[in-house]
Amino acid sequence: MREDSPLGRARDSLRALVEDPKLPAAVRDGLSEELGHVQAMLERLEEGHIHIALFGRVGVGKSALINALLRERRFSTSPLHGETRAPQSARWEERQAHERGAGGVFLIDTPGIDDIEGEARERMAREVGRRADLVLFVVDGDTSATEIQALRVLAEEHKPLLMVFNKVDRYTEAERAVLVEALTLRCRGLVASDRIVCSAAEPGPRIYIEIDASGRETETLRRADPQVQALREALWAVLESEGKALAALNATLFAGEVSDTISTRVLAIRRDLAAAVIRSYCLVKGVVVGLNPIPISDLLAAGAADLGLVLHLARIYGLPMGKAEAGRLIATIAAQMALVMGSVWAVHFLASAIKGGTAGLSTLVTGTTQGAVAYYSALVVGRAAQRYLAQGRSWGPLGPKRVVQEILDGLDRDSLLTEAREKISARLRGSSFA
């Protein structure tokens, strides 16, 4: 049963991709990884899970932020950059306590986007970011060109995000205010000002002075508690107001992305298959026309070959048509060809007439020439019909004349005719008619 809601429509879109019976086996095999991601996202929607990815440069404190939100040291942190080498996730239990009956929230740590020695890790981080329902874009000061570019990529993908200004404990109140204002200005159009949150996930050690009863002072070095309450509250607010919408939006965007990939693969397979079919019909048409000793009837044979070609192409593109419709399409293409190929068609008819005048004795001589012209014309008919079908039975804004003209302009007629003559001559020499 279909659910008429954004989340329900997202589920339906994902199911349609996974269960599409029209998807060719070759395409399904080539997209096994993408379809696996679709199935995983469908399961996430069924469970009501939300994935939040932390994104940012190396060393901005992504792992420390997750530890602070979890209230435990789950992920490793160190002064060395690049500690996170692969995406890691942890379930954030606070949502269940804060919002009864809600699905699970998973916090995903990612490698740094600027890890020079780990380009593969950077691609991995971007991929996780694309799959997440919400992104926490973590910075530790003013933004760099790398960060702005990453923000633009996320904005182009319509990815919901919060910007987390981490390590604010390193700055004075005045410096913090200046940096927040700078972030707001530099990220205008990419991050809303009310989506910038300050935090200190792992404050630096501080010296504490303790005075005992006798007045003796003792210095101790301790870390202050993490300052992430503002981030917690911002996340709760987003999840309460937009949780289901976030999941639906991300699933819909992902379904559209995979659908585009599938469409591209299907078109490529159809294009390759159509090219092979066109070449096959070109040779068949050329040989049939060249072998036919009866005047004019060879032209009828050529028409039959064109009809078979168009019907075959229509099936490849999933747009089957009857003979009458195929005949009208061929007539349209032939009419445009006649306008720009008059001399070639003249050779076609002249060669057919010569056959009659010599009682068929010149079949090898004229048949090769006429067969080459038939080969060439079949190539044009096939490619024009392919363009028409690939555009959903439409010539598009160019119209049939421009389409045919473009195809002709893109062909080397002399070399194609020479190639066709060689192939057809070899076939004719082996026939009894020659």
C-alpha positions in Angstrom: 0.0 0.0 0.0 1.3 3.4 -0.9 1.7 6.0 1.8 0.8 9.5 0.7 3.5 11.4 2.6 7.0 12.6 1.7 8.5 9.7 3.7 6.1 7.2 2.0 6.8 8.6 -1.4 10.5 8.3 -0.7 10.0 4.6 0.2 8.0 4.0 -2.9 10.8 5.6 -5.1 13.4 3.3 -3.5 11.3 0.2 -3.8 10.7 1.0 -7.5 14.4 1.2 -8.1 15.2 -2.1 -6.4 12.2 -4.1 -7.8 12.1 -2.6 -11.4 11.4 -5.6 -13.6 12.4 -3.7 -16.7 15.9 -3.1 -15.6 18.2 -5.1 -17.9 20.3 -7.8 -16.2 23.5 -6.3 -17.5 22.6 -3.0 -15.9 21.5 -4.6 -12.6 24.8 -6.5 -12.4 26.8 -3.3 -13.1 24.9 -1.4 -10.4 25.0 -4.0 -7.7 26.8 -1.6 -5.3 24.4 1.3 -5.9 21.4 -1.0 -5.6 22.9 -2.3 -2.4 23.0 1.3 -1.0 19.4 1.7 -2.1 18.4 -1.4 -0.2 20.3 -0.2 2.9 18.6 3.2 2.7 15.2 1.6 2.3 15.8 -0.4 5.5 16.9 2.8 7.3 13.6 4.4 6.3 11.6 1.4 7.5 13.4 1.6 10.9 13.1 5.4 11.1 16.9 5.8 11.5 18.7 9.1 11.0 22.3 9.3 10.0 24.3 12.3 11.0 27.8 12.6 9.4 30.5 14.8 10.9 32.5 16.4 8.1 35.5 18.7 8.1 39.3 19.1 7.8 41.8 16.9 9.6 42.2 17.9 13.2 39.1 20.0 13.8 37.8 17.6 16.5 35.2 15.5 14.8 35.9 12.4 16.8 36.1 14.4 20.0 32.7 15.9 19.3 31.1 12.5 18.9 32.7 11.3 22.2 31.4 14.4 23.9 27.8 13.9 22.5 28.0 10.2 23.6 29.4 11.2 27.0 32.0 8.5 26.6 35.4 8.1 24.9 34.2 5.8 22.0 36.5 7.0 19.3 40.3 7.6 19.4 41.6 11.1 19.5 45.2 12.3 19.5 47.4 15.3 18.7 48.4 13.5 15.5 46.3 14.4 12.4 44.4 11.8 10.4 43.6 9.6 13.4 40.3 8.6 11.7 41.1 6.4 8.7 37.7 5.0 7.8 34.1 6.0 8.6 32.9 4.9 12.0 29.5 5.1 13.5 27.9 5.1 16.9 24.3 5.1 18.1 23.3 8.3 19.9 20.9 7.1 22.6 19.9 10.5 23.8 17.2 10.8 21.2 15.3 7.8 22.5 15.4 9.3 26.0 14.5 12.8 24.7 11.9 11.7 22.1 10.0 8.5 23.0 9.3 6.1 20.1 11.8 7.8 17.8 14.1 5.8 15.5 17.8 5.4 16.1 20.2 8.3 15.4 23.7 7.3 14.3 26.7 9.7 14.5 29.2 9.0 11.7 32.8 10.0 12.0 34.7 10.6 8.7 38.3 11.1 7.7 39.4 14.7 7.0 38.5 16.2 3.7 42.0 17.7 3.2 44.0 14.6 4.0 46.8 15.0 1.4 48.1 11.5 1.9 44.7 9.9 1.8 42.8 10.9 -1.3 40.8 7.7 -1.1 39.8 8.6 2.4 38.7 12.0 1.3 36.5 10.5 -1.4 35.1 8.1 1.2 34.3 11.0 3.5 32.4 12.8 0.7 30.5 9.6 -0.1 29.4 9.2 3.5 28.4 12.9 3.6 26.2 12.3 0.5 24.5 9.3 2.2 23.9 11.1 5.5 20.5 12.7 6.3 22.2 15.6 8.1 25.8 16.9 8.1 27.6 18.6 10.9 30.3 20.6 9.2 33.0 21.1 11.8 35.5 24.0 11.7 37.9 25.3 14.3 38.2 28.9 13.1 37.9 30.9 9.9 37.1 28.8 6.9 39.7 27.8 4.2 39.2 27.6 0.5 39.0 23.8 0.8 36.1 24.1 3.3 34.2 26.6 1.3 34.5 24.4 -1.8 33.2 21.4 0.2 30.3 23.5 1.5 29.4 24.4 -2.1 29.4 20.7 -3.0 27.0 20.0 -0.1 24.8 22.9 -1.0 24.6 21.7 -4.6 23.3 18.4 -3.3 20.8 20.2 -1.1 22.3 18.6 2.0 20.9 19.9 5.3 23.7 20.9 7.7 24.7 22.6 10.9 28.1 24.3 11.1 29.9 23.5 14.3 32.6 26.0 15.4 34.6 23.7 17.6 37.6 24.5 19.9 36.1 27.9 20.9 37.9 27.5 24.2 41.1 28.6 22.5 39.6 32.1 21.9 38.5 35.0 24.1 34.9 36.1 24.0 35.8 39.0 21.8 37.8 36.8 19.4 35.0 34.3 19.3 32.4 36.9 18.3 34.7 38.2 15.5 35.2 34.6 14.1 31.4 33.8 14.3 30.7 37.0 12.3 33.4 36.1 9.8 32.0 32.6 9.4 28.5 34.1 8.9 29.8 36.4 6.1 32.0 33.9 4.3 29.3 31.2 4.4 26.4 33.4 3.4 24.2 31.5 1.0 25.7 28.2 2.1 24.9 28.1 5.9 22.2 30.1 7.6 23.4 32.2 10.5 21.1 30.4 13.0 22.7 27.1 11.9 26.2 28.0 13.3 26.8 26.5 16.7 29.8 26.9 19.0 31.4 24.0 20.9 34.5 22.9 22.8 34.5 19.1 22.6 37.8 18.6 24.2 38.9 21.7 26.0 42.6 22.1 26.6 44.0 21.4 30.1 43.8 24.2 32.6 45.7 24.9 35.8 43.5 24.8 38.9 44.8 26.2 42.2 43.5 24.5 45.3 44.0 26.0 48.8 43.9 23.7 51.8 42.9 24.6 55.4 46.4 25.8 56.2 46.4 28.1 53.2 48.9 26.1 51.2 48.3 26.3 47.4 48.5 23.3 45.2 48.4 23.5 41.4 46.7 20.7 39.4 46.4 20.3 35.6 42.9 19.2 34.5 40.7 19.3 31.5 37.4 21.2 31.7 34.2 19.4 30.9 33.1 19.4 27.2 31.0 22.4 26.1 28.5 20.8 23.7 25.1 21.6 25.2 24.3 24.2 22.6 25.0 21.5 19.9 22.9 19.0 21.7 20.0 21.4 21.8 20.4 22.4 18.2 20.4 18.7 17.2 17.3 18.0 19.3 15.5 20.9 17.7 16.3 19.8 14.2 15.4 16.2 14.8 12.1 17.1 16.5 11.0 19.5 13.8 12.6 18.0 10.7 13.6 14.4 11.5 11.2 12.6 9.1 11.6 15.3 6.5 15.4 15.0 6.6 15.2 11.2 5.9 12.6 11.7 3.2 14.6 14.4 1.5 17.8 12.5 1.5 16.1 9.3 0.3 14.4 11.2 -2.5 17.7 12.9 -3.6 19.5 9.6 -3.4 16.8 7.8 -5.4 17.0 10.5 -8.1 20.7 10.2 -8.2 20.7 6.4 -8.6 17.8 6.7 -11.1 19.9 9.0 -13.2 22.8 6.6 -13.0 20.6 3.7 -14.1 19.1 5.8 -16.9 22.6 6.6 -18.1 23.7 3.0 -18.0 20.6 1.8 -19.8 21.0 4.5 -22.5 24.7 3.4 -23.0 23.7 -0.2 -23.4 20.9 0.7 -25.8 23.3 2.9 -27.7 25.9 0.2 -28.1 23.3 -2.4 -29.0 21.6 -0.1 -31.5 25.0 0.7 -33.1 25.7 -3.1 -33.6 22.2 -3.6 -35.0 22.5 -0.7 -37.4 25.8 -1.9 -38.8 24.3 -5.4 -39.2 21.3 -4.1 -41.2 23.6 -1.8 -43.3 25.5 -4.9 -44.6 22.3 -6.9 -45.0 20.7 -4.1 -47.0 23.8 -3.5 -49.1 24.1 -7.2 -50.0 20.4 -7.8 -50.7 20.2 -4.7 -52.9 23.5 -5.6 -54.7 22.4 -9.3 -55.3 18.9 -8.5 -56.5 19.0 -8.8 -60.4 15.5 -7.5 -60.9 15.2 -3.8 -61.6 13.4 -1.6 -59.1 12.6 -4.6 -56.9 16.0 -4.1 -55.3 14.7 -0.8 -54.1 11.7 -2.5 -52.6 14.2 -4.9 -50.8 16.0 -1.8 -49.5 12.7 -0.5 -48.1 12.0 -3.8 -46.4 15.5 -3.7 -44.8 14.9 -0.2 -43.5 11.6 -1.2 -42.1 13.1 -4.2 -40.3 15.9 -1.9 -38.9 13.5 0.7 -37.5 11.2 -2.0 -35.9 14.3 -3.6 -34.3 15.5 -0.3 -33.0 12.1 0.5 -31.6 12.2 -2.7 -29.5 15.7 -1.9 -28.2 14.4 1.5 -26.9 11.3 0.0 -25.4 9.1 1.9 -27.8 7.6 -0.8 -30.0 5.7 0.5 -33.1 3.7 -1.0 -35.9 4.8 -1.2 -39.5 2.6 1.8 -40.5 4.3 4.1 -37.9 7.7 2.8 -38.8 7.0 3.4 -42.5 6.0 7.0 -41.8 9.2 7.5 -39.8 11.3 6.1 -42.7 9.5 8.3 -45.2 10.2 11.4 -43.0 13.9 10.5 -42.8 14.1 9.6 -46.6 12.5 13.0 -47.5 15.1 14.9 -45.6 17.9 12.7 -47.0 16.7 13.4 -50.5 17.1 17.1 -50.0 20.7 16.9 -49.1 21.7 13.6 -50.9 20.2 14.1 -54.3 23.3 12.9 -56.2 23.7 9.8 -54.1 20.1 8.8 -54.6 20.5 9.4 -58.4 23.3 6.8 -58.4 21.0 4.4 -56.6 18.2 4.7 -59.2 20.6 4.7 -62.2 22.4 1.6 -61.0 19.0 -0.1 -60.7 18.0 0.9 -64.3 21.4 -0.4 -65.7 20.6 -3.8 -64.2 17.5 -4.0 -66.3 19.2 -2.8 -69.5 21.9 -5.5 -69.3 19.6 -8.4 -68.2 21.4 -8.6 -64.9 24.9 -9.2 -66.4 26.2 -6.1 -64.7 25.1 -7.1 -61.3 28.7 -7.3 -60.0 29.6 -3.9 -61.4 26.5 -2.0 -60.6 25.4 -4.1 -57.6 28.5 -3.2 -55.7 27.9 0.5 -56.3 24.2 0.4 -55.5 24.8 -1.9 -52.5 27.3 0.6 -51.1 24.8 3.4 -51.5 22.2 1.2 -49.8 24.7 0.5 -47.0 25.3 4.2 -46.5 21.6 5.2 -46.6 20.8 2.4 -44.0 23.4 3.9 -41.7 21.7 7.4 -42.0 18.2 5.9 -41.5 19.3 3.9 -38.5 21.1 6.8 -36.8 18.3 9.2 -37.4 15.7 6.7 -36.1 17.9 6.0 -33.1 18.0 9.7 -32.3 14.2 10.0 -32.7 13.6 7.0 -30.4 16.3 7.9 -27.8 14.4 11.2 -27.3 11.1 9.4 -26.7 9.6 9.5 -30.2 10.6 13.1 -30.7 12.9 15.0 -33.1 13.4 17.6 -30.3 13.9 21.3 -31.0 16.0 20.7 -34.1 13.4 18.9 -36.2 14.1 16.0 -38.6 15.9 18.1 -41.3 18.5 19.4 -38.9 18.9 15.9 -37.2 19.5 14.3 -40.6 21.9 17.1 -41.7 23.9 16.7 -38.4 24.2 13.0 -39.0 25.3 13.4 -42.6 27.8 16.1 -41.6 29.3 13.7 -39.1 29.9 11.0 -41.6 32.9 10.6 -44.0 30.8 9.6 -47.0 33.7 8.6 -49.3 35.5 6.4 -46.7 32.1 4.8 -45.7 31.2 4.1 -49.4 34.7 2.6 -50.0 34.3 0.4 -46.9 30.9 -0.7 -48.0 32.0 -1.5 -51.5 34.8 -3.8 -50.2 32.4 -5.6 -47.9 29.6 -6.0 -50.4 32.0 -6.9 -53.3 33.4 -9.8 -51.2 29.9 -11.1 -50.6 28.8 -10.7 -54.2 31.8 -12.5 -55.6 30.8 -15.5 -53.5 27.2 -15.5 -54.8 25.7 -17.4 -57.7 24.2 -14.1 -59.1 27.7 -12.7 -59.7 
